[in-house]
């Protein structure tokens, strides 16, 4: 798959996850909203990593390692929200979890300088 295709797929996936999070938040499905917003966030991270080093992480650990090297400020956001995301596996998220994860996505957009690419979402 050529570079532009991967770049576009990651961007489209991030947008889809974000819109899913918004829809779930509107419907008060906080677990699903938190999950979707976190997936939108890490997909944006994958896009930034890919644009930087032409490599995609294969799991959370690898993603965190690459963020630590290439985007340490974004790692702080992702690490903080990872606990909220993991709680959705077997506990109930609340509106604060969903809102915090949505805000983390927006913060990452700014730090990764991707605002122009996702302006239709914000």
Buried (B, 14 or more C-beta within 10 A) or exposed (E): EEEEEBBEBBBEBBBBBBBBBBEBBEEEBBBBBBBBBBBBBBBBBBBBBBBEEEEBBEEEEEBBEBBEEBBEEBBBBBEEBBEBBEBBEEEEBBEEBBBBBBEBBBBBBEBBEBEEBBEEBE
